Amino acid sequence: MNIKAFAAALALATAFASPALADTWAVDHDNSTLGFEVPQGGKTLSGTFESWSASIDFDPQAPEDALITVEIDTGSALTGNGQYDGMLETSDWFAVKEFGSADFTTDNVLVLDDGSYKADGLLTIKAVTLPIELNFTLDIDGDTAHAVGTATLDRKEYNLGPAVNADTVGETVTVLLDLTAMR
């Protein structure tokens, strides 16, 4: 084999061996929500984060190469109850003046047997970083993607309401994602 043929073969092999280039997706905030639910006094307290941003590099053919980061403005948490909303900003809960954001970054995204996905990542709230799983479904139609998912966390592990009894506010918080994005 001459040097030119070898170089061409090497270039071709390298091109096919390289990881797939992920698509970059932009969140459609008008059609997306990031929220939470927690048991509170025998009922469910629901809320949303009104301000958050996401960077999504995802190729459905190579989900393991995905890079997803989310920054959540913790001061934007709203429950529809002014008393609760004011409490969420205090040092007992999100400590918004000291820790204005919560951050999520994926480590790995897997396709599950049922066709849904699991994103393993790290969630940081109040300078506490812990692993978390986000389970989601994903539908892609042309250049529009729709993901619906949930993750659960123990609020006390993140020092959220550490003195509040679990009978008053449950310790398990469910994070809810309903996201529409465009490539």
URNOR-V802053 format. One record per residue. N is the residue number from 0. RES is the residue in one small letter. PSI is psi in radians with two decimals (NA if undefined). OMEGA is omega in whole degrees, 0 to 359 (none if undefined). Layout:
# URNOR-V802053
N;RES;PSI;OMEGA  N;RES;PSI;OMEGA
This chain:
# URNOR-V802053
0;m;2.29;179  1;n;2.95;185  2;i;-0.65;180  3;k;-0.73;179  4;a;-0.68;178  5;f;-0.78;180  6;a;-0.72;179  7;a;-0.75;179  8;a;-0.72;179  9;l;-0.74;179  10;a;-0.74;179  11;l;-0.77;179  12;a;-0.71;179  13;t;-0.70;180  14;a;-0.72;181  15;f;-0.35;180  16;a;-0.28;181  17;s;2.57;178  18;p;2.67;179  19;a;2.52;176  20;l;2.18;182  21;a;2.62;173  22;d;2.51;175  23;t;2.24;183  24;w;2.39;177  25;a;2.25;182  26;v;2.35;172  27;d;1.61;186  28;h;-0.49;179  29;d;-0.38;182  30;n;0.44;181  31;s;2.58;175  32;t;2.57;173  33;l;2.05;185  34;g;-3.00;181  35;f;2.72;175  36;e;2.49;178  37;v;2.41;175  38;p;2.37;181  39;q;1.97;177  40;g;0.68;179  41;g;-0.02;177  42;k;-3.02;176  43;t;2.18;175  44;l;2.16;180  45;s;2.58;177  46;g;2.99;177  47;t;2.78;170  48;f;2.09;184  49;e;-0.34;183  50;s;2.06;177  51;w;2.76;178  52;s;2.69;181  53;a;2.50;171  54;s;2.10;186  55;i;1.97;171  56;d;1.91;188  57;f;2.24;174  58;d;2.03;182  59;p;-0.33;177  60;q;-0.27;180  61;a;1.09;184  62;p;-0.48;181  63;e;-0.31;179  64;d;0.06;184  65;a;2.56;171  66;l;1.96;181  67;i;2.21;175  68;t;2.48;180  69;v;2.33;174  70;e;2.16;185  71;i;2.19;174  72;d;1.80;184  73;t;-0.41;177  74;g;-0.13;181  75;s;0.13;180  76;a;2.21;180  77;l;2.34;177  78;t;-0.17;185  79;g;-0.03;178  80;n;1.94;184  81;g;-0.66;180  82;q;-0.83;179  83;y;-0.75;181  84;d;-0.74;178  85;g;-0.67;179  86;m;-0.62;182  87;l;-0.46;181  88;e;-0.28;186  89;t;2.95;181  90;s;-0.41;177  91;d;-0.43;182  92;w;-1.82;185  93;f;-0.24;181  94;a;1.00;189  95;v;-0.63;181  96;k;-0.57;180  97;e;-0.65;183  98;f;1.54;186  99;g;-0.19;181  100;s;2.76;169  101;a;2.56;185  102;d;2.44;176  103;f;2.36;176  104;t;2.33;179  105;t;2.58;169  106;d;-0.59;187  107;n;2.50;173  108;v;2.26;181  109;l;2.55;170  110;v;2.23;179  111;l;2.90;183  112;d;-0.54;182  113;d;0.09;179  114;g;-0.13;175  115;s;-3.14;184  116;y;2.77;173  117;k;2.12;176  118;a;2.03;173  119;d;2.33;181  120;g;-3.00;178  121;l;2.32;177  122;l;2.24;178  123;t;2.14;174  124;i;2.25;179  125;k;0.76;178  126;a;0.23;174  127;v;2.12;181  128;t;2.14;181  129;l;2.66;175  130;p;2.60;180  131;i;2.62;176  132;e;2.29;173  133;l;2.00;177  134;n;2.30;183  135;f;2.75;170  136;t;2.74;182  137;l;2.22;174  138;d;2.20;178  139;i;2.18;178  140;d;1.77;183  141;g;-2.09;181  142;d;0.29;179  143;t;2.30;178  144;a;2.50;176  145;h;2.07;179  146;a;2.40;176  147;v;2.19;184  148;g;2.97;178  149;t;2.67;172  150;a;2.63;177  151;t;2.58;178  152;l;2.76;175  153;d;1.96;186  154;r;-0.57;182  155;k;-0.48;176  156;e;-0.41;179  157;y;0.21;181  158;n;0.65;176  159;l;1.94;181  160;g;0.85;186  161;p;-0.47;182  162;a;-0.06;183  163;v;2.18;181  164;n;2.50;180  165;a;-0.39;176  166;d;-0.44;180  167;t;-0.92;176  168;v;2.14;182  169;g;2.70;180  170;e;-0.45;180  171;t;2.11;178  172;v;2.32;176  173;t;2.15;176  174;v;2.31;184  175;l;2.27;180  176;l;2.26;172  177;d;1.74;193  178;l;2.33;171  179;t;2.33;181  180;a;2.74;180  181;m;2.50;174  182;r;NA;none
